[in-house]
Amino acid sequence: MSFATPILDRRSRRPKDKTLGGAKRRGRPSHSREDRVRTIAWFKAVAAGLGLDTAGAVGRRMQEEADKCGRHVENHDASKVWTHYAKGRPTPGPKRLEFVDKIVPGTAEFFRQGPSGLWIAMWGDLRMQLCADDVQAIFSVQPSDVDLHWLVGAITAWRNHAALADSGALNEFPDGLYEAVIFGLQNPSVMGELKEWGVWNLILEDIAESERSNIRRNPHKWQEIFAIGCVFSRDPVRDYLINPIAFSQAAEINHAVGISVLGRSTHQ
């Protein structure tokens, strides 16, 4: 399976090393989309672990547990804090995570790492390293084999690829990793699981926003997308970000039509 976006000739680009040293995470604002995703999914995990459906019920249960432990300073019920958690704000602090984890084991780790380590793939520290075999495995996947584990690998490779390009170390790995990530997010099984956690739309928005930043920092990528899409799109970058797979299909159709028209004109 190929996710490669039709591209212009890159032979004029100077090859660079494919591996760099480690990189630190950029700072992020309080109550960012990352915070919301982690908190909403964590709330869902806690509620599911308790077998409860509503934020109010979770709050009452947690208040009961706090009272049993003599933690009367804990305010889970009257404060309606769990109603806020269900909406992604505020983010639970370390003490709250630890307390809840004793009642629903595994939820603190879920908050930190996400399902199948998805939060680490999306927001963790970068290795800024790409392995050709790993990238090939991502591109060679069968649709029936796409799951969250595969998506984690695709996101990790996509982020590392963008970081290498951003640092000036453009490499010869094929383009198409953003397309692969969106393909994974649109997989019915993956989409269904992330919607159960209540975060599919937020993750899709975060991925697209990150790719927009990648394109802004990479004029070659912007030029390629604009040159390919300007003949069939009023805003090629926007359309590419929304659905890069449909964008590629439209580019291929437009290219085929152009060849057909050119062929007819040369035979007249």
Number of C-alpha atoms within 10 A of each C-alpha: 10 13 21 17 23 18 15 13 8 10 8 6 11 10 12 13 12 18 15 14 8 11 11 9 10 7 6 10 8 11 14 12 17 18 18 21 26 22 25 23 26 27 26 21 20 22 19 14 14 15 11 14 11 14 21 17 17 22 21 17 17 21 20 16 19 19 14 10 9 10 13 12 9 15 16 20 19 11 11 14 17 24 20 16 21 20 16 25 18 18 20 21 8 10 9 12 18 16 17 19 16 12 16 17 14 14 23 22 15 20 22 17 18 19 18 15 18 20 19 17 21 21 15 15 15 19 18 22 19 20 11 13 9 13 17 13 13 22 19 12 14 10 11 8 9 18 18 21 14 19 23 21 18 26 23 25 26 23 25 19 24 23 20 21 19 15 11 13 19 19 18 15 14 14 17 19 25 27 25 26 25 22 19 22 23 15 17 12 15 20 18 14 15 19 14 13 19 20 21 19 13 16 18 15 15 16 18 19 13 15 18 17 11 19 19 13 15 16 11 14 18 16 15 18 25 17 13 22 22 13 12 12 16 11 12 21 21 15 16 23 21 15 16 24 21 13 25 22 13 16 21 15 12 16 15 12 12 11 12 11 11 11 11 9 9 7 6 5
